[in-house]
Amino acid sequence: MTSEQRYAEAYVWALLPGQTQPVVAGRLAREGRSFLFNYGRSYLAREEAVSLYEPELPFARRRPFG
């Protein structure tokens, strides 16, 4: 018997420049047939925070978590 497991969200970790330990950068969440990414407030508050992918994931403060 095989079960199909569907996940609704995942936390995204990032290794910041000059650091040796990753930090939680945001959350990827399923919304209908799409996935939405939101940076976490604690990540945005870091001086060393960088956009994970500038063309598609610029810093934004919409619907933050945490």
C-alpha positions in Angstrom: 0.0 0.0 0.0 1.4 3.4 -1.0 0.2 6.6 0.5 0.5 9.9 -1.3 1.6 12.7 1.1 1.0 16.3 0.1 2.7 19.1 1.9 1.1 22.5 2.3 4.2 24.5 3.3 7.9 24.3 3.7 10.4 26.6 5.5 13.2 27.9 3.4 16.7 28.2 4.9 19.5 30.4 3.6 23.2 30.6 4.3 24.1 34.3 4.5 27.3 35.8 3.3 30.1 35.3 5.8 28.1 32.9 8.0 28.6 29.2 8.8 25.0 28.4 10.0 21.9 28.7 7.9 18.9 30.8 9.1 15.2 30.5 8.2 14.6 33.0 5.3 11.0 32.4 4.7 8.1 30.1 4.0 6.9 28.5 0.8 3.1 27.8 1.0 0.7 26.1 -1.4 -2.3 28.2 -2.3 -4.6 26.4 -4.7 -2.5 25.3 -7.7 0.3 27.9 -6.9 3.1 28.3 -4.4 3.7 31.6 -2.6 7.0 32.6 -0.9 7.1 35.1 1.9 10.3 36.3 3.6 10.1 36.0 7.4 10.1 39.2 9.5 13.2 38.0 11.4 15.1 37.4 8.2 14.1 40.9 6.8 15.3 42.4 10.0 18.9 41.1 9.6 21.4 43.6 8.2 23.1 40.8 6.2 19.9 39.5 4.6 20.0 39.2 0.8 17.3 38.5 -1.7 17.3 34.8 -2.5 16.6 35.5 -6.2 16.2 39.1 -7.1 14.3 38.9 -10.3 11.5 36.8 -8.7 11.9 37.1 -5.0 12.7 40.7 -4.1 12.3 41.8 -0.5 8.7 42.4 0.3 6.7 42.9 3.5 3.4 41.4 2.4 1.8 38.8 4.7 4.9 38.0 6.8 5.0 35.1 9.3 6.9 34.7 12.5 
